[in-house]
Amino acid sequence: MQDYLHDLYDKLILVFSSQFDKSITIEELTISTCKKEFEGDFTLVLFPWVKSLGKSPDDIGNSIGNALIQTGIIDKYNIIKGFLNMSLNNHFWINKLSEISNQSITSRIKTNKPLKYLVEYCSPNTNKPLHLGHIRNILIGWSVYKILSESGHTVNTTQVINDRGIAICKSMLAWKLYSDGKTPESTGIKSDHFVGDYYVLFEVKFREEYAQWQNSEEGSGSYYNLKKEGEASDDFFKRYKNDYFNTKSSLGIQAKEMLLKWESSDPETLQLWQKMNEWVYNGFEESFKKLDVKFDSYFYESQTYLLGKDIIEEGLKKNVFTKEADNSVWIDLTDVGLDRKIVLRSDGTSVYITQDLGTINLRDKQYHADKYIYVVADEQDYHFKVLTETLKKLQLPYSQGIHHLNYGMVELPSGRMKSREGTVVDADDLIQEVFDVAAKNAEERGELSGLSKNEVSVIIHQIGMSALKYFILKVQAKKRMIFNPEESVDMQGHTGPYIVNAYVRIQSILRRKVSEISEISEINIIDINDSEKSLINSCLEYPDILHEAGNQLDPAHLANYLYQLAKDFHKYYNDYRILNAENIELINIRLNLCKTIGLHLHHGMSCLGIEMPTRM
């Protein structure tokens, strides 16, 4: 039940008692907002009562409708194919507008069942800068955090930094061999990009080395002896790349040696690792600051990759895991539709699932959360199914709280991948591109003329962020999407700037007439139009929209509500006079309505991580 309709529900319960001598509960009534093609505000489904009352839908509807008119809560009704469409009177709508215009949104949206959440998002590697996929991950994770927090839940954010492994050693080795001591400071390159460039350089040098080996025809281990008959060169490279890296490549052998030195805590290797990771962290922080996100805690793979072994030992005692003849440890998940999964290698080293078992155990000791949300791409669906089912078999108390919030791939319209690796879209480049498009459009419209450079810079940043964030968040996370920088800033499209424009327009109205706004309770009840009723209803629905977005962990649910609210306001603004309405009472009603819509747009966009400018 929508809380704001409690008066209608109460009167319907009384009507059923007086008209049909039937005692009913709120849960038995099915009420929804009336479809726009029909006259009315709300619709009651009549079919469930036909059999128990022994009457036709029309007879039931007429009895209820006439009785409700007598109570004064509705002015009129109509019945269409078993649905009773009810038009609530002006007194109801104006009183509701008075309530929400004088009440903080925060007080209306707090859940009565608060939970504790831990949201993990971003979790990058320290061998390259953030990319477009990370942006989608970050924006989903941060918005989920904001929505849940504003709804009254206790929420913390975290990430796992993948700061160890062979990929990290590739960047380190390339810098050691080819940098000639260069640093981010000496080159002026953003520090995470600087490290990423050496990761790319390693690949370039590796391919050069491979090409030299490929052209050698000596020995049984040569390219021509290993290649299958008719096999294309690229196909052979894909098939043989790992073998070449591990057995023949000088660079590969050196990278593996560096990893062994790191694992044995070689001081020189650790010093280089710490220095290059610090460069990457500094670069990440710059990107996080642009996106206006934060983390309450960090977990580092270099500190967690050994965790989980104790849990494996306990699981062996409980026969959850089995040890093979080669000493590797496995879990059989075939009974839940999965397969057998290794959890410890034969040499005793951990795999990812081992690390995750240890990390979630550590997190539960620290946070004692009810829900652990992992914002991770859908390519890891299987991994999280294995993690969840393994925790269940271990009968760990937090096994029921695991939720994988998966998301689909995001690309640019051309499909072009323009990062330094040629495989992903660089996050900083994309952010700058959106800012550039927003600045260009603002300059062409001349809307920021007369403002200082600092004011223009702040507004462009806010508009650019609204474009980037909204365009990504309006798409349900599970769906793949295409991000179009040009389309994202369209002032007339399904975009963040379109919603921002509605808010800015409202602020402009209020600045001109703020002294004339008085509380609605001080004026007489007057007639209002259907558009005003619809806008009031949209604002009344906001707590339900926000809670549903939180329950479903779906920012798109909120994002699309905000677009519709902005769209309805733009139409209302064009169709009706606000500052020059027919009388002072109507002007006041419309100013209070504008103020209320503005507050809901502002709060909703804030829950998407979007800061609203007051001018455009």
C-alpha positions in Angstrom: 0.0 0.0 0.0 1.2 3.5 -0.8 1.2 5.3 2.5 -0.2 8.5 1.1 -3.4 6.6 0.0 -4.2 5.4 3.5 -7.4 7.6 3.6 -8.7 6.0 0.4 -7.9 2.5 1.7 -9.7 3.2 5.0 -12.8 4.5 3.2 -12.9 1.5 0.9 -12.8 -0.9 3.9 -15.7 1.0 5.4 -17.6 0.9 2.1 -17.2 -2.9 1.8 -18.6 -3.2 5.3 -21.5 -0.9 4.7 -22.4 -1.9 1.1 -21.7 -5.6 1.1 -21.5 -6.5 4.8 -18.0 -7.8 4.2 -14.9 -7.3 6.3 -11.8 -7.0 4.3 -8.1 -6.0 4.8 -5.9 -3.6 2.9 -3.9 -6.5 1.4 -7.1 -7.6 -0.4 -7.4 -4.4 -2.4 -5.5 -4.0 -5.6 -5.1 -0.3 -6.4 -2.8 1.3 -9.0 -2.3 4.7 -10.7 -4.9 5.1 -13.5 -3.6 4.7 -17.0 -3.3 8.0 -18.8 -5.7 7.1 -21.5 -8.5 6.8 -19.0 -10.1 9.5 -16.8 -9.3 9.1 -13.2 -6.5 9.1 -10.7 -6.5 5.6 -9.3 -7.9 2.3 -10.4 -9.4 -0.5 -8.2 -9.5 -4.0 -9.7 -13.0 -5.4 -9.3 -12.7 -9.0 -10.6 -11.5 -10.5 -7.3 -14.9 -9.6 -5.7 -17.2 -11.0 -8.4 -17.5 -14.5 -7.0 -17.5 -13.8 -3.3 -20.1 -11.0 -3.6 -22.2 -12.7 -6.3 -22.5 -9.5 -8.4 -21.2 -8.2 -11.7 -18.2 -5.9 -11.9 -20.4 -3.0 -12.9 -22.8 -3.5 -10.0 -19.9 -3.7 -7.5 -18.2 -0.7 -9.1 -21.3 1.5 -9.0 -22.0 0.6 -5.4 -18.4 1.4 -4.3 -18.2 4.6 -6.5 -21.4 6.1 -5.3 -20.5 5.3 -1.7 -17.1 6.9 -2.0 -18.7 10.1 -3.5 -20.9 10.2 -0.4 -17.7 10.1 1.8 -16.3 13.1 -0.1 -13.0 11.5 -1.0 -13.8 11.3 -4.7 -15.7 13.6 -7.1 -16.5 11.1 -9.8 -15.8 7.6 -11.1 -16.1 5.4 -14.2 -16.1 1.7 -14.8 -14.2 0.2 -17.7 -14.1 -3.6 -18.2 -13.9 -4.5 -14.6 -11.8 -1.6 -13.4 -13.1 1.2 -11.2 -11.3 4.4 -12.1 -11.6 7.0 -9.3 -11.0 10.8 -9.4 -10.0 12.0 -6.0 -11.3 15.5 -5.1 -9.2 18.7 -5.0 -9.2 18.8 -1.2 -7.3 15.5 -1.2 -4.6 16.6 -3.7 -4.1 20.1 -2.2 -3.8 18.7 1.3 -1.2 16.1 0.1 0.8 18.8 -1.6 0.6 20.9 1.6 1.9 17.9 3.6 4.9 17.1 1.3 5.8 20.8 0.6 6.2 21.4 4.4 7.9 18.1 5.2 11.5 17.1 4.5 12.0 14.3 2.0 14.4 12.6 4.4 11.6 12.1 6.9 9.4 10.5 4.3 11.8 7.9 2.9 13.3 6.2 6.0 12.7 2.5 5.9 11.2 0.8 9.0 13.4 -2.2 8.4 17.0 -0.9 8.3 19.8 -3.3 7.4 23.6 -3.2 7.3 25.2 -3.4 3.8 28.7 -3.6 2.5 29.1 -2.6 -1.1 32.2 -3.6 -3.0 32.8 -1.8 -6.3 35.5 -0.7 -8.7 38.3 -3.1 -7.6 40.8 -2.3 -10.3 44.3 -3.7 -11.2 47.3 -1.6 -10.5 49.0 -2.2 -13.9 46.8 0.2 -15.9 44.4 3.1 -15.5 40.6 2.9 -15.1 38.5 2.2 -18.2 34.9 2.6 -19.4 33.9 -0.6 -17.7 35.2 0.7 -14.4 33.1 3.9 -14.9 30.0 1.8 -15.2 31.0 -0.3 -12.2 31.8 2.8 -10.1 28.6 4.7 -10.9 26.4 1.7 -10.2 28.2 0.9 -6.9 28.1 4.5 -5.7 24.5 5.0 -6.6 23.5 1.8 -4.8 25.4 3.1 -1.8 23.6 6.5 -1.9 20.1 5.0 -2.5 20.4 2.6 0.4 22.0 5.2 2.7 19.2 7.7 2.0 16.6 5.0 2.6 17.9 4.7 6.2 20.2 1.6 5.9 23.7 1.5 7.3 26.0 1.2 4.3 29.8 1.0 3.9 31.8 0.9 0.7 34.9 -1.0 0.0 37.1 -2.4 -2.9 39.7 -5.0 -3.4 42.8 -3.7 -5.1 44.4 -6.3 -7.4 47.9 -5.3 -6.7 49.9 -8.5 -7.2 50.5 -11.1 -9.9 52.2 -11.5 -13.2 50.4 -8.5 -14.9 51.8 -6.2 -12.2 55.3 -7.6 -12.8 55.0 -6.9 -16.5 54.7 -3.2 -15.8 57.5 -3.3 -13.3 59.9 -5.1 -15.6 59.1 -2.8 -18.5 59.8 0.3 -16.4 63.0 -1.3 -15.1 64.3 -2.2 -18.5 63.1 0.8 -20.6 62.3 3.8 -18.5 65.8 5.2 -18.1 64.5 6.4 -14.6 61.6 8.5 -15.9 58.7 9.2 -13.5 55.2 10.7 -13.7 56.6 14.0 -12.4 59.5 14.1 -14.9 57.2 13.3 -17.9 54.0 15.2 -16.8 51.9 12.1 -17.4 49.1 11.2 -15.1 50.6 8.6 -12.8 48.3 5.7 -13.4 48.6 6.3 -17.2 52.3 6.4 -16.8 52.3 2.9 -15.3 49.8 1.7 -17.8 52.1 2.9 -20.6 54.8 0.5 -19.4 52.3 -2.4 -19.3 51.5 -1.7 -23.0 55.2 -1.3 -23.7 55.8 -4.8 -22.3 53.3 -6.2 -24.7 55.0 -4.3 -27.6 58.4 -5.6 -26.7 57.1 -9.1 -26.1 55.6 -9.2 -29.6 58.8 -7.9 -31.1 60.7 -10.7 -29.3 58.1 -13.2 -30.5 58.4 -11.9 -34.1 62.2 -12.5 -34.0 61.6 -16.0 -32.7 59.0 -16.6 -35.3 61.4 -15.8 -38.1 64.0 -18.3 -36.7 63.8 -21.7 -38.4 66.4 -23.4 -36.2 65.7 -26.4 -34.1 62.7 -28.6 -33.3 61.2 -25.9 -31.1 60.9 -23.4 -33.9 57.8 -21.7 -35.0 57.6 -23.6 -38.2 57.9 -27.0 -36.5 55.3 -26.1 -33.8 52.7 -24.6 -36.1 50.0 -26.9 -37.3 49.6 -27.4 -41.0 47.4 -24.6 -42.5 47.2 -22.8 -39.1 47.2 -19.0 -39.5 49.9 -17.0 -37.8 47.4 -15.2 -35.5 45.7 -18.4 -34.6 49.0 -20.0 -33.6 49.9 -17.0 -31.5 46.7 -17.2 -29.6 47.2 -20.9 -29.0 50.9 -20.8 -28.2 51.3 -17.4 -26.5 51.3 -18.7 -22.9 53.7 -21.6 -23.8 56.0 -19.1 -25.5 55.8 -16.7 -22.5 56.6 -19.4 -20.0 59.3 -21.3 -21.8 61.0 -19.3 -24.6 60.5 -15.6 -24.0 63.3 -13.8 -22.2 60.8 -11.1 -21.0 58.4 -13.8 -19.8 61.1 -15.6 -17.8 62.2 -12.3 -16.3 58.7 -11.3 -15.3 58.1 -14.7 -13.6 61.4 -14.4 -11.8 60.3 -10.9 -10.6 57.0 -12.4 -9.3 59.0 -15.1 -7.4 61.2 -12.4 -5.9 58.1 -10.5 -4.8 56.7 -13.6 -3.2 59.9 -14.1 -1.3 59.9 -10.5 -0.2 63.1 -9.4 -2.1 63.7 -5.8 -0.8 64.6 -4.3 -4.2 61.5 -5.8 -5.9 59.2 -4.8 -3.1 60.6 -1.2 -3.2 59.9 -1.0 -7.0 56.4 -2.6 -6.5 55.5 -0.1 -3.7 56.7 2.9 -5.8 54.8 1.9 -8.9 51.6 1.0 -7.0 51.7 4.3 -5.2 51.9 6.0 -8.6 48.8 4.1 -9.7 46.9 4.8 -6.4 47.5 8.6 -6.8 46.2 8.4 -10.4 43.1 6.5 -9.3 42.4 9.0 -6.6 42.4 11.8 -9.2 39.8 9.9 -11.2 37.7 9.1 -8.1 37.7 12.8 -7.2 36.4 13.7 -10.7 33.6 11.2 -10.3 33.0 12.3 -6.7 33.1 8.8 -5.1 34.8 7.4 -2.1 35.5 4.2 -0.2 35.3 3.5 3.5 37.9 0.7 3.3 40.4 -1.0 1.0 41.4 -4.6 0.8 44.6 -5.4 -1.1 45.1 -8.7 -2.8 48.7 -8.7 -1.7 47.4 -8.9 1.9 44.4 -11.2 1.3 45.6 -13.8 -1.3 46.8 -16.2 1.5 43.5 -15.9 3.4 41.1 -18.7 3.2 43.5 -21.6 3.8 42.2 -22.0 7.4 38.7 -22.2 6.1 39.8 -24.9 3.6 41.3 -26.9 6.5 38.0 -26.6 8.5 36.0 -27.6 5.4 38.2 -30.7 5.0 37.4 -31.7 8.5 33.7 -31.3 7.8 34.0 -33.2 4.5 32.9 -30.2 2.5 36.1 -30.4 0.5 38.1 -33.4 -0.7 41.8 -33.8 -1.1 43.1 -35.6 -4.2 46.2 -37.8 -4.5 48.3 -34.8 -5.7 47.2 -32.8 -2.6 44.9 -30.5 -4.5 41.7 -29.7 -2.7 38.3 -29.6 -4.5 34.6 -29.0 -3.8 31.8 -30.9 -5.6 29.0 -28.6 -6.5 27.3 -30.8 -9.1 24.3 -31.2 -6.8 23.5 -27.5 -7.2 24.0 -27.5 -11.0 27.6 -26.4 -11.1 30.7 -28.7 -11.3 33.8 -29.7 -9.3 35.9 -26.6 -8.4 39.5 -26.5 -7.2 40.0 -24.5 -4.0 43.7 -25.2 -3.4 46.4 -26.2 -5.8 48.5 -29.2 -5.4 51.5 -27.1 -4.3 49.3 -25.5 -1.6 48.9 -22.1 -3.3 45.6 -20.3 -3.3 43.2 -19.7 -6.2 40.7 -16.8 -6.4 37.9 -18.6 -4.7 40.3 -19.4 -1.7 41.1 -15.7 -1.4 37.4 -14.7 -1.6 36.5 -17.2 1.1 39.1 -15.5 3.4 38.2 -12.0 2.4 34.4 -12.3 3.1 35.3 -14.0 6.5 37.5 -11.0 7.3 34.9 -8.5 6.2 32.2 -10.2 8.3 34.3 -9.9 11.4 34.8 -6.2 10.6 31.3 -5.2 9.5 28.8 -7.9 10.5 26.7 -6.8 7.6 23.3 -8.3 6.6 24.1 -8.0 2.9 27.4 -8.1 1.0 27.0 -6.6 -2.4 29.6 -7.3 -5.1 29.4 -5.0 -8.1 31.3 -7.1 -10.7 30.9 -7.6 -14.4 28.6 -10.4 -15.6 31.6 -12.4 -16.9 32.1 -13.4 -13.2 28.6 -14.8 -12.8 29.9 -18.4 -12.5 32.6 -17.4 -9.9 30.0 -15.8 -7.6 27.7 -18.8 -7.9 30.6 -21.0 -6.8 31.4 -18.6 -3.9 27.8 -18.5 -2.7 27.3 -22.3 -2.9 30.6 -23.0 -1.2 29.7 -20.7 1.7 26.4 -22.4 2.0 28.0 -25.8 2.2 30.4 -24.5 4.8 27.2 -23.3 6.7 28.8 -19.9 7.3 26.2 -17.4 8.7 26.8 -14.8 6.0 26.3 -17.2 3.1 22.7 -16.0 2.6 23.8 -12.3 2.4 26.0 -12.6 -0.7 24.6 -10.7 -3.8 26.4 -10.4 -7.1 25.2 -7.2 -8.7 26.4 -8.0 -12.2 26.5 -5.6 -15.1 26.9 -5.9 -18.9 29.6 -4.6 -21.2 29.6 -0.9 -22.2 31.1 0.4 -25.4 31.1 3.5 -27.6 28.9 3.9 -30.7 31.7 3.0 -33.1 32.8 0.1 -31.0 36.3 1.7 -31.2 38.6 0.9 -28.3 41.0 3.7 -28.0 43.0 3.1 -24.8 46.8 2.7 -24.9 46.3 -1.0 -25.0 43.9 -0.8 -27.9 41.4 -2.9 -25.9 39.5 -0.6 -23.6 38.2 3.0 -23.5 40.2 5.1 -21.1 38.1 6.5 -18.2 39.9 9.9 -18.0 39.7 10.4 -21.8 36.0 9.7 -21.8 35.3 12.0 -18.9 37.2 14.8 -20.6 35.4 14.1 -23.9 32.0 14.5 -22.1 33.2 17.8 -20.5 34.4 19.1 -23.9 31.1 18.3 -25.5 29.2 20.0 -22.6 31.4 23.1 -22.8 31.0 23.3 -26.6 27.2 23.1 -26.4 27.0 25.7 -23.6 29.2 28.1 -25.5 27.0 27.7 -28.6 23.9 28.4 -26.6 25.5 31.4 -24.9 23.9 30.5 -21.6 26.9 31.0 -19.4 27.9 34.4 -20.7 28.5 36.9 -17.9 29.6 34.3 -15.4 33.2 34.1 -14.1 35.6 31.5 -15.4 35.4 29.6 -12.1 31.6 29.6 -12.2 31.6 28.4 -15.7 34.1 25.6 -14.9 31.9 24.4 -11.9 28.7 24.4 -14.0 30.4 22.6 -16.9 31.7 20.0 -14.5 28.2 19.5 -13.0 26.5 19.3 -16.4 29.2 16.9 -17.8 28.9 14.7 -14.7 25.1 14.7 -15.0 25.4 13.6 -18.6 28.0 10.9 -18.0 26.4 9.4 -14.8 22.7 9.6 -15.9 23.3 8.1 -19.4 25.0 5.1 -17.8 22.6 4.7 -14.8 19.4 4.9 -16.8 20.2 1.5 -18.3 19.5 -1.5 -16.1 22.8 -2.9 -15.0 22.3 -6.3 -16.4 21.9 -5.0 -19.9 24.8 -4.2 -22.3 24.9 -0.6 -23.4 26.5 1.9 -25.7 27.6 5.2 -24.3 27.3 8.1 -26.7 29.1 11.2 -25.5 27.2 13.5 -27.9 23.8 12.0 -27.1 24.5 12.1 -23.4 24.5 15.9 -23.3 21.4 16.4 -25.5 19.2 19.0 -23.7 16.0 17.5 -25.3 16.8 13.8 -24.9 16.5 11.2 -22.3 19.6 12.6 -20.5 20.9 14.0 -17.3 21.1 17.6 -18.7 17.4 17.4 -19.6 16.5 16.7 -16.0 19.0 19.3 -14.8 17.3 21.8 -17.0 13.9 21.2 -15.4 15.5 21.7 -12.0 17.3 24.9 -13.1 14.1 26.2 -14.6 12.3 25.7 -11.3 15.1 27.5 -9.4 14.7 30.5 -11.8 11.0 30.6 -11.1 11.5 30.5 -7.4 14.2 33.2 -7.4 11.8 35.6 -9.0 8.8 34.8 -6.7 10.3 33.3 -3.5 8.8 36.1 -1.3 5.3 35.3 -2.6 5.2 31.6 -1.6 3.1 30.9 1.5 2.0 27.7 3.1 -0.9 26.1 1.3 -2.8 25.5 4.5 -3.3 29.3 4.7 -5.4 29.5 1.5 -8.7 28.2 0.4 -9.1 24.9 -1.6 -9.4 25.7 -5.3 -9.7 23.7 -8.5 -6.5 22.2 -9.9 -6.0 20.5 -13.2 -5.1 16.9 -14.1 -1.5 17.7 -14.8 -1.1 19.2 -11.3 -2.7 16.1 -9.8 -0.4 13.9 -11.7 2.7 15.8 -10.7 1.6 15.8 -7.0 1.1 12.0 -7.3 4.5 11.5 -8.8 6.1 13.3 -5.8 4.0 11.2 -3.4 5.2 8.1 -5.1 8.9 9.0 -4.5 9.5 7.0 -1.3 8.1 3.9 -3.0 10.3 4.5 -6.0 13.4 5.0 -3.9 12.7 1.9 -1.8 12.1 -0.3 -4.8 15.4 0.9 -6.4 17.1 0.0 -3.2 15.4 -3.4 -2.8 16.2 -4.3 -6.4 19.7 -2.7 -6.3 18.6 -0.9 -9.5 19.5 2.8 -9.9 17.8 2.7 -13.3 14.4 2.4 -11.6 15.0 5.8 -9.9 16.7 7.3 -13.0 13.8 6.7 -15.2 11.3 8.0 -12.7 13.3 11.2 -12.5 13.2 11.6 -16.3 9.4 11.1 -16.4 9.0 13.7 -13.6 11.2 16.2 -15.4 9.4 15.5 -18.7 5.9 16.0 -17.1 7.2 19.2 -15.5 8.5 20.6 -18.8 5.1 19.9 -20.4 3.3 21.5 -17.5 5.5 24.6 -17.7 4.7 25.0 -21.4 1.0 24.4 -20.9 0.2 26.5 -17.9 1.0 29.9 -16.5 2.8 29.8 -13.2 3.9 33.3 -12.3 0.9 34.9 -14.1 -1.8 32.4 -13.1 -5.4 33.6 -12.8 -5.3 34.5 -9.1 -2.9 34.6 -6.1 -4.2 31.4 -4.7 -3.4 29.5 -7.9 0.0 31.1 -8.2 0.8 30.0 -4.7 -0.4 26.4 -5.4 1.8 26.3 -8.5 4.8 27.8 -6.8 4.6 25.2 -4.0 4.2 22.5 -6.6 7.3 23.8 -8.5 9.3 23.9 -5.2 8.2 20.4 -4.3 9.1 19.0 -7.7 12.5 20.7 -7.5 13.3 19.1 -4.2 12.4 15.7 -5.5 14.6 16.1 -8.6 17.4 17.4 -6.5 17.2 14.5 -4.0 16.8 11.8 -6.6 19.7 13.0 -8.7 21.8 13.2 -5.6 21.0 9.5 -5.0 22.5 8.9 -8.5 25.6 10.7 -7.4 24.7 13.8 -9.5 25.2 17.3 -8.2 22.6 19.8 -9.5 23.6 23.3 -10.6 21.2 26.1 -10.0 22.1 27.8 -13.4 22.9 26.5 -16.8 
